[in-house]
């Protein structure tokens, strides 16, 4: 009996230590009382709501404004109503920064893998736009972007690179008290369930490209109110969008890439066609064209 007591005591101590060392994991009681992100209510599906523009990588193919750049976010935000997809990566000294690629060559004046540099070393390089033009802008810290989002009442959809722990990103969001400004992007059911376990208060972008993936999500422990449904970069049958929306979930279409090119070739008319099919959020490389085509104004 005494032996059993010591075993139970050891388990209790280890459990407490784990809870302290991993503050992102919340207990069941905490998930029931936690304050939910305001985005959960704001992004519920509503019929006839104005479509939302999601700016891929914070803004691409904009002369003098690089992707994943604070100044680009500000420029787009000053021009049109939009939310911003950003990429979060990690430096050699474990600082979270905005960067899509694993290496610096394409988007900065630097050369080499991002993880070979400390954040202080990265400050010596400038960002380049998609046309190879050097700017005076610097690689921003994720915390800088979170502060900007709060100050400008902006919404970020956060794409977490493979080298980054989801828990670290969630901790950064909580430390800045930016839960009402962030959506976590996930790519499969396993990632979505992990993100929900770590942060049940946050809205998630979840992969629902077909009925099978939608069924998996609906059978999971993730409430539908926590979901935005990314339906892929190809068009689905109209009935599928209505099926998703019937659960109160907004649909996202990734027009970035081929669909954006199709729309440009057809005078941007397809954006209106796709909106009528049931697309609630356009994830695009052409935010200004989408805004003009759908008459979305500040």
Buried (B, 14 or more C-beta within 10 A) or exposed (E): EEEEEEEEEEEEEEEEEEEEEEEBBBEEEEEEEBEBBEBBEEBBBEEEEEBBBBBBBBBBBBEBBBBBBBBBBBBBBEEBBBBBBBBBBBBBEEBBBBBBBEBBEEBBEBEEEBBEBEBEEBEEBBBBBBEEEBBEBBBBBBBBBBBBBBEEEBBBBBBBBEEBBBBBBBBBBBEBEBBBBBBBBBEEBEBBBBBBBBBBBBBBBBBBBEBEBBEBBBEBEBEBBBBBBBBBBEBBEEEBBEBBBEBBBBBBBBBBBEBBEEBEEEEBEBBBEBBEBBBBBBBBBBBBBBBBBBEBEE
